[in-house]
Amino acid sequence: MTSQPLSVQPPRLAFWLVNLFTIPDDAEAIMGDLLEEYSCVASKSGVDHARRWYWRQALKTIAHLIYSAYRIAPWSTASAVVGGFLLPGFVIRFVGFPERAIFAVLEKYQVPDKHFNTYVFFATTGIDIGLVIVYLWVGCVIALVAKGREMAAAITLCLIFAGMDGVALFAFVASGHSLLRSLLPWMFADSFAILIGAAIVRSSRSARRIGSDHGLGKPAH
Amino acid sequence: MASRDYLGEFEHIIVLALMRLEERAYGVTVRQEIELRTHREVSIGAVYATLDRLETKGYVKSYRGDPTPERGGRSKRFFRVTAKGVTAVNRTHQALQSMTEGLGLIEDYS
């Protein structure tokens, strides 16, 4: 291989996604290999071709990494998904967050009597925001449980919830109700929040790992 | 059966690529070698997923090389086939050979 310094950067989003889904032990080698081949393809066939090549490799690589997460550790990954599926229901029903908690605070400070508009905001949008926080937390929890396979577990759970939301939306519209477009972002926000939560945990783990590699020297395989 | 140490199709291809490349075998060269000889597009993720599985089984070993500028300062992960891996590839090859013997595959189906 050529030893030219890297002059062109691959698509940032694709680069970030591959880094997010890669098992920490493989991250350095996979990211380095993709960068090396990207700069080679870019110098031979141009940047546009290289960017398409990188995206194709990134998506295929992510699919393989998700598949191999289930192949290497099927029980721990599946347990994290099942736990993550049950967790929001537990928090909402038994802990009472966000609905019961928000109404308790509003009643305590007599908001319905004094500031009716504020009460309406917290009773509607406030609950939606609270639900997104719950799902964000769920994403963090399953990422902590499924160490090394954070994003495989998170994307599975995200697809399950998004699928359920899609079916509910279809049934709602099919039964003759008019679609409130303002509700659409909130419907899929919970699935998206799971991914964000898992990505936060995964990114902080990567940052800590890079920090320890620089501080202590890289471990040899 | 005495042993079930047969390689899967893609595992077989990867081990053969490592044997061809010898000390130059790392992700990029393995991927390119497979594409060059099999004319099938392979992702780097598929290569590493299989190499990790082969390393867990003890068929390959890996070690890190030095970081290089075209890799953004990241080091290469080189692979080599172990004695156990060579035994497994021979066993798989012999099994395939004995299964295809007398079928005249190349003459009849090419």
Interface residues (C-beta under 8 A of the other chain):
Chain A: M1 T2 S3 Q4 P5 L6 I23 D26 E28 A29 I30 M31 G32 D33 L34 L35 E36 E37 S39 C40 Q57 K60 T61 I62 A63 H64 L65 Y67 S68 R71 I72 K218 A220 H221
Chain B: Y26 G27 V28 T29 R31 S43 I44 G45 A46 Y48 A49 D52 R53 K61 S62 Y63 R64 P67 T68 P69 E70 R71 G72 R74 S75 K76 R77
